[in-house]
């Protein structure tokens, strides 16, 4: 990774220049769209593609672990805040430089998924899906850090989050519905190529934007940035392939297969971060201001977060781990459920299109609006209820005769709850971070929030074979609803002053 060579210290060299409110909302609508397009392509669309190719439901569940990658984005988030991308940063600045690199990575990864869409080699399918997830997550890290810097208060965050999620969710729906409908009319290769081109459209818009630094030459910065990006992309692909091969070898050596019940192991792994943090908290709480751990480039953002909230951080992390549980689990098996219930690709495409988009946008709008008028405790509680209902309605779908009304109603309820809960959750997480380390701390919190749900999502196929679709969605909804039990504790959590 020698191509990322410019070290500007722990605090970003460029102070964010705040655009007008209208431009800021438009900017985050665009950034949300950029991040949302690829998400379904390595998640829901991929699980449907694998299901249509006859891949075992347990193996499909394993593919849900690809979505674990964003959970660990805190591991490379400090790089995004500390280092520049040669060429791009010279003209467009650090944040936009990383966004442009990420968009190149998203485009090339999706093209690779298009030309391996037969899924004859599942390890190869997994490799390109992981790369797509990695660059999508990196784009989000850069955009999230910038958003929190530009809008540090709850009142400022709410409309910005709503705009970002409108872009994100409209892109997810466009990708999901668009890809499925194109696959129904043509094939999966064309579907992935169409979405790859659409995902790349914001890149020329970013190229045309005004420079961050006066005197820089646009064409020279662009050429140098693309060359540096290709080196970085190739290096990341090689490392990912090597790590993936090693993990597959270990799994095969341990005798793990599609018939292995991995749920107990997954639950044990999910508890490890809580145990490790509980053991470390006494020492963190006693750290003086000049301790090396509070000065380190990589450790300081996370140590500061744990020091500021003390033991209350355990309750916060437990709450965020439960809050989006139902949404993640539903996303993993909803598309295979629709397929097994007898719905066609065309029907699924329509459900993932106008139905999901309109319901999701309504949920996001209501969540953003209420976040400016109610306390976070009330808005979070309403979100837990709507998310649970969005899971439980799939039990009704499974036991009903296939019809457009049943499918579209179920998707509308699910996506409304998903949109509402997602909006208030992002506002809540944004209020927890320190202005000193917005990108890294938000990456940790948002990543940790999906650690347990995505670990369990990988075992969703195993759970479905044991308790069926109805039992699975009853359980996932109950887990989301359980977050309400922690709300009385969460609303009383106060950070100590540094």
C-alpha positions in Angstrom: 0.0 0.0 0.0 2.9 2.3 -0.6 0.8 4.3 -3.0 -0.9 5.9 0.0 2.1 7.9 0.9 1.0 11.3 2.3 0.8 11.4 6.2 -0.9 14.5 7.4 -1.0 13.6 11.2 -3.9 12.4 13.4 -6.1 15.3 12.6 -7.2 15.9 9.0 -5.2 18.7 7.3 -8.2 20.1 5.5 -10.9 21.8 7.5 -14.3 21.1 6.0 -15.8 24.0 4.1 -19.5 23.8 4.8 -21.7 24.3 1.7 -25.1 25.8 1.8 -27.9 23.7 3.3 -29.4 23.0 -0.1 -26.1 21.9 -1.6 -25.3 19.9 1.5 -28.5 18.0 1.2 -28.0 17.4 -2.5 -24.4 16.2 -1.8 -25.5 13.6 0.7 -28.4 12.5 -1.5 -25.7 11.8 -4.1 -23.3 10.1 -1.7 -26.1 8.0 -0.3 -27.0 6.9 -3.9 -23.4 6.0 -4.5 -23.2 3.7 -1.5 -26.6 2.2 -1.8 -26.4 0.9 -5.4 -23.8 -1.8 -4.7 -25.2 -2.9 -1.4 -27.9 -5.2 -2.7 -25.6 -6.6 -5.3 -23.4 -8.5 -2.7 -26.4 -9.1 -0.4 -30.0 -9.6 -1.3 -29.6 -9.9 -5.1 -26.7 -12.2 -4.7 -28.7 -14.5 -2.4 -31.5 -14.6 -4.9 -29.0 -15.3 -7.7 -27.5 -18.2 -5.8 -31.0 -19.5 -4.9 -32.0 -19.5 -8.6 -28.9 -21.4 -9.4 -29.9 -24.1 -6.9 -27.2 -23.4 -4.3 -28.0 -25.0 -0.9 -29.8 -22.7 1.6 -27.1 -23.2 4.2 -24.4 -22.1 1.8 -26.5 -19.1 0.9 -26.6 -18.3 4.6 -22.8 -18.5 4.7 -22.6 -15.9 1.9 -24.4 -13.5 4.3 -21.1 -13.3 6.2 -19.8 -11.1 3.4 -21.9 -8.4 5.0 -19.7 -8.8 8.1 -17.0 -6.8 6.4 -18.6 -3.4 7.2 -18.7 -4.5 10.8 -14.9 -4.3 10.9 -14.5 -1.0 9.1 -13.0 0.5 12.2 -9.9 -1.5 11.4 -9.1 0.7 8.3 -11.2 3.8 9.1 -8.1 5.6 10.7 -6.4 5.2 7.3 -9.2 7.1 5.6 -8.9 10.0 8.1 -5.1 10.1 8.2 -3.8 9.4 4.6 -4.4 11.0 1.2 -4.9 9.2 -2.1 -2.1 10.5 -4.4 -3.5 12.7 -7.3 -7.1 12.7 -6.1 -6.4 14.4 -2.8 -4.2 17.1 -4.4 -7.2 18.5 -6.3 -10.4 17.2 -4.6 -9.2 16.8 -1.0 -8.9 13.7 1.3 -12.6 12.8 1.7 -13.5 13.1 -1.9 -10.3 11.3 -2.9 -11.2 8.2 -0.9 -14.7 8.4 -2.3 -13.4 8.4 -5.9 -11.0 5.5 -5.2 -13.9 3.6 -3.6 -16.2 4.2 -6.7 -13.5 2.8 -9.0 -13.3 -0.3 -6.7 -17.1 -0.7 -6.7 -17.2 -0.5 -10.5 -14.5 -3.0 -11.2 -15.7 -5.5 -8.5 -19.2 -5.4 -9.9 -17.9 -6.0 -13.5 -16.0 -9.0 -12.2 -19.2 -10.3 -10.5 -21.0 -9.9 -13.8 -18.6 -12.1 -15.7 -18.7 -14.8 -13.0 -22.5 -14.7 -12.7 -22.9 -18.4 -13.5 -21.6 -19.1 -10.0 -19.8 -22.2 -11.1 -16.9 -21.3 -8.8 -18.4 -20.2 -5.5 -15.0 -19.2 -4.1 -14.6 -16.8 -7.0 -18.1 -15.4 -6.6 -17.3 -14.8 -2.9 -14.0 -13.1 -3.7 -15.5 -10.4 -5.9 -18.5 -10.0 -3.6 -16.1 -9.4 -0.7 -14.2 -6.8 -2.7 -17.5 -5.1 -3.6 -18.4 -5.0 0.1 -15.0 -3.6 1.0 -15.1 -0.7 -1.3 -18.7 0.1 -0.6 -17.8 0.2 3.1 -14.8 2.5 2.5 -17.0 4.9 0.6 -19.4 5.0 3.6 -16.5 5.6 6.0 -15.3 8.7 4.1 -18.8 10.0 3.6 -19.9 9.5 7.3 -16.8 11.2 8.7 -17.5 14.2 6.5 -21.2 14.3 7.4 -20.5 14.4 11.1 -17.9 17.1 10.7 -20.3 19.3 8.7 -23.4 18.7 10.9 -22.4 18.1 14.6 -25.8 18.7 16.3 -29.0 16.5 16.3 -31.0 19.2 14.6 -28.5 19.5 11.8 -28.0 15.7 11.5 -31.7 14.7 11.1 -32.4 16.3 7.7 -28.9 15.4 6.5 -29.4 11.8 7.5 -32.8 11.7 5.9 -31.3 13.0 2.6 -28.5 10.5 2.8 -30.8 7.6 3.5 -33.2 8.7 0.7 -30.3 8.4 -1.7 -29.1 5.2 -0.2 -32.4 3.4 -0.1 -33.6 4.6 -3.5 -30.3 3.3 -4.9 -30.7 0.0 -3.0 -34.2 -0.4 -4.4 -33.1 0.7 -7.9 -30.3 -1.8 -7.8 -32.4 -4.7 -6.3 -35.5 -4.2 -8.5 -33.5 -3.1 -11.5 -31.1 -6.0 -11.4 -33.8 -8.5 -10.8 -36.0 -7.2 -13.7 -33.0 -7.1 -16.1 -32.1 -10.6 -15.1 -35.7 -11.7 -15.8 -35.6 -10.1 -19.2 -32.0 -11.1 -20.0 -29.5 -12.7 -17.6 -27.5 -12.0 -14.5 -24.4 -10.8 -16.4 -26.2 -8.0 -18.1 -28.0 -7.2 -14.8 -24.7 -6.7 -12.9 -23.1 -4.7 -15.8 -26.1 -2.3 -15.8 -25.8 -1.6 -12.1 -22.1 -1.3 -12.4 -22.5 1.5 -14.9 -25.2 3.2 -12.8 -22.9 3.0 -9.7 -20.1 4.7 -11.6 -22.2 7.7 -12.7 -21.4 9.9 -9.6 -17.6 9.6 -10.4 -17.6 12.1 -13.3 -19.8 14.4 -11.2 -17.2 14.4 -8.5 -14.5 15.0 -11.1 -16.3 18.1 -12.3 -16.6 19.6 -8.8 -14.5 22.6 -7.7 -11.0 21.9 -6.3 -10.3 21.7 -2.6 -6.9 23.4 -3.1 -6.2 26.3 -5.4 -3.6 25.9 -8.1 -4.0 22.2 -8.6 -4.4 20.9 -12.2 -7.5 18.8 -12.7 -6.3 16.6 -15.6 -3.0 15.8 -14.0 -4.6 15.0 -10.6 -7.1 12.7 -12.3 -4.6 10.7 -14.3 -2.3 10.3 -11.3 -5.2 9.4 -9.0 -6.5 6.7 -11.4 -3.0 5.2 -11.7 -2.5 5.2 -7.9 -6.0 3.7 -7.5 -5.3 0.8 -9.8 -2.2 -0.1 -7.8 -4.2 0.0 -4.6 -7.1 -2.0 -6.0 -4.8 -4.7 -7.3 -3.0 -4.9 -4.0 -6.2 -5.2 -2.0 -7.5 -7.9 -4.4 -4.3 -10.0 -3.9 -4.5 -9.7 -0.1 -8.2 -10.6 -0.1 -7.6 -13.6 -2.3 -4.8 -14.9 -0.1 -6.7 -14.4 3.2 -9.8 -16.1 1.7 -7.8 -19.1 0.5 -6.3 -19.5 4.0 -9.7 -19.3 5.7 -11.2 -21.8 3.3 -8.3 -24.2 3.9 -8.8 -23.9 7.7 -12.6 -24.4 7.4 -12.1 -27.5 5.2 -9.5 -28.8 7.6 -11.9 -28.4 10.5 -14.6 -30.3 8.6 -17.1 -27.4 8.2 -19.6 -28.1 5.5 -23.2 -27.2 4.5 -24.4 -29.8 7.1 -22.5 -28.3 10.0 -24.5 -26.6 12.7 -22.6 -23.4 13.1 -25.1 -21.5 15.2 -23.5 -22.3 18.7 -20.0 -21.4 17.4 -21.4 -18.1 15.9 -23.0 -17.1 19.2 -19.8 -17.8 21.1 -17.8 -15.7 18.7 -20.4 -12.9 19.0 -19.8 -12.7 22.8 -16.0 -12.4 22.5 -16.0 -8.6 21.8 -18.2 -7.9 24.8 -16.0 -10.1 27.1 -12.8 -8.4 25.8 -14.2 -4.9 26.2 -15.4 -5.7 29.8 -11.9 -6.8 30.7 -10.2 -3.8 29.2 -12.6 -1.1 30.6 -11.1 -0.9 34.1 -7.7 0.0 32.7 -9.2 2.4 30.1 -11.1 4.3 32.8 -7.9 4.9 34.7 -5.9 6.2 31.7 -4.4 9.7 32.2 -4.8 12.3 29.5 -1.2 11.9 28.2 -1.4 8.1 28.1 0.2 6.6 24.9 -3.1 4.7 24.1 -4.9 8.0 24.0 -2.3 9.5 21.6 -1.9 6.5 19.2 -3.1 7.0 15.6 -5.1 3.8 15.5 -6.1 3.3 19.2 -6.9 6.9 20.3 -10.4 7.2 18.7 -11.6 4.0 20.3 -9.9 4.4 23.6 -11.4 7.9 23.9 -14.9 6.6 23.2 -14.7 3.9 25.8 -13.1 6.3 28.3 -15.8 8.9 27.8 -18.7 6.4 28.4 -17.0 4.0 30.9 -19.0 0.9 31.8 -22.1 2.4 30.2 -20.6 1.6 26.8 -21.5 -2.1 27.4 -25.2 -1.2 27.6 -24.8 1.0 24.5 -23.2 -1.7 22.5 -25.7 -4.3 23.6 -28.5 -2.0 22.5 -27.1 -1.2 19.1 -26.4 -4.9 18.5 -30.0 -5.8 19.0 -31.6 -2.7 17.4 -31.1 -3.6 13.7 -31.2 -7.4 14.3 -34.5 -8.0 12.5 -33.6 -5.9 9.5 -30.4 -7.7 8.9 -31.9 -11.2 9.3 -34.9 -10.4 7.2 -32.7 -9.1 4.4 -30.7 -12.4 4.4 -33.7 -14.7 3.9 -36.5 -12.6 2.6 -35.6 -13.1 -1.1 -35.1 -16.9 -0.8 -38.4 -16.9 1.1 -40.2 -15.1 -1.8 -38.6 -17.5 -4.2 -39.6 -20.6 -2.2 -43.1 -19.2 -1.8 -43.5 -19.3 -5.6 -43.1 -15.7 -6.6 -41.6 -15.0 -10.0 -38.6 -12.7 -10.7 -40.9 -10.2 -12.2 -43.1 -10.0 -9.1 -40.1 -9.9 -6.8 -38.6 -7.1 -9.0 -41.8 -5.0 -8.7 -41.9 -5.6 -4.9 -38.2 -4.5 -4.6 -38.9 -1.5 -6.8 -41.8 0.9 -6.4 -43.3 -0.8 -3.4 -40.1 -1.0 -1.4 -38.9 2.5 -2.4 -42.1 4.4 -1.6 -42.5 2.6 1.8 -38.9 3.0 2.7 -38.8 6.7 1.8 -42.0 7.3 3.9 -40.3 5.6 6.9 -37.1 7.6 6.5 -39.0 10.8 6.2 -41.1 10.1 9.3 -37.9 9.0 11.2 -36.0 12.2 10.2 -39.0 14.4 11.0 -39.7 12.9 14.5 -36.0 13.1 15.3 -36.2 16.8 15.2 -39.3 16.9 17.5 -39.1 14.0 19.9 -36.5 12.7 22.3 -34.3 9.9 20.9 -35.8 7.5 23.5 -39.2 7.8 22.0 -38.1 7.7 18.4 -35.9 4.7 19.0 -38.7 2.9 20.8 -41.1 3.4 17.9 -38.4 2.2 15.6 -38.0 -1.1 17.5 -41.7 -1.8 17.2 -41.9 -1.0 13.5 -38.8 -3.1 12.8 -40.3 -6.1 14.6 -43.6 -5.8 12.7 -41.7 -5.8 9.5 -40.3 -9.2 10.3 -43.4 -10.8 11.7 -45.5 -10.0 8.7 -43.4 -12.5 6.7 -45.0 -15.2 8.7 -48.3 -14.2 7.3 -46.8 -14.2 3.8 -45.4 -17.7 4.2 -48.8 -19.1 5.2 -50.8 -17.2 2.6 -51.5 -18.2 -1.0 -49.1 -16.4 -3.4 -50.6 -13.1 -4.6 -49.5 -9.7 -5.5 -51.4 -8.2 -2.6 -49.8 -10.4 0.0 -46.3 -9.8 -1.4 -46.6 -6.0 -1.8 -48.2 -5.5 1.6 -45.6 -7.5 3.3 -42.7 -5.7 1.6 -44.3 -2.3 2.3 -44.6 -3.0 6.0 -41.1 -4.4 6.2 -39.5 -1.5 4.3 -41.4 1.2 6.1 -40.1 -0.1 9.5 -36.7 -0.6 8.0 -36.6 3.0 6.8 -37.9 4.5 10.0 -35.6 2.5 12.3 -32.6 3.2 10.1 -33.1 7.0 10.1 -33.4 7.3 13.9 -30.6 4.9 14.5 -28.1 6.8 12.4 -29.0 10.0 14.3 -28.5 8.2 17.6 -25.1 6.8 16.6 -24.0 10.2 15.3 -24.8 11.8 18.7 -22.5 9.3 20.4 -19.3 10.2 18.6 -16.7 12.9 19.5 -16.1 15.7 17.0 -12.4 15.0 17.4 -12.7 11.5 15.8 -16.0 11.5 13.9 -15.2 9.0 11.1 -13.3 6.4 13.2 -15.8 6.4 16.1 -18.8 6.2 13.8 -17.2 3.4 11.9 -16.7 1.5 15.2 -20.2 2.0 16.5 -22.0 1.4 13.2 -19.8 -1.6 12.5 -20.3 -3.1 16.0 -24.1 -2.5 15.6 -24.1 -5.1 12.8 -21.6 -7.6 14.2 -24.0 -9.9 16.1 -26.8 -9.6 13.5 -24.5 -10.4 10.6 -22.8 -13.2 12.4 -26.2 -14.8 13.0 -27.2 -14.0 9.4 -24.5 -16.4 8.3 -26.2 -19.1 10.3 -29.6 -18.1 9.1 -29.8 -21.0 6.6 -29.0 -23.5 9.4 -31.7 -21.9 11.6 -34.2 -22.0 8.8 -33.7 -25.7 8.3 -34.4 -26.3 12.0 -37.4 -23.9 12.7 -38.7 -23.1 9.2 -39.3 -19.7 7.7 -42.1 -18.9 10.1 -40.1 -19.7 13.1 -37.1 -17.7 11.7 -39.0 -14.5 11.2 -40.9 -14.8 14.5 -37.5 -15.0 16.2 -35.8 -12.2 14.2 -38.7 -9.8 15.0 -38.6 -10.7 18.7 -34.9 -9.9 18.8 -35.5 -6.4 17.4 -38.3 -5.8 19.8 -36.1 -6.8 22.7 -34.0 -3.7 22.2 -36.8 -1.8 24.0 -35.8 -3.4 27.3 -32.5 -1.5 27.2 -34.1 1.9 26.4 -34.5 3.0 30.0 -30.8 2.5 30.5 -29.7 4.0 27.2 -31.6 7.3 27.7 -29.8 7.9 31.0 -26.2 7.3 29.6 -24.1 10.4 29.9 -20.6 10.9 28.6 -18.0 12.4 31.0 -16.0 15.4 29.8 -12.5 14.9 28.6 
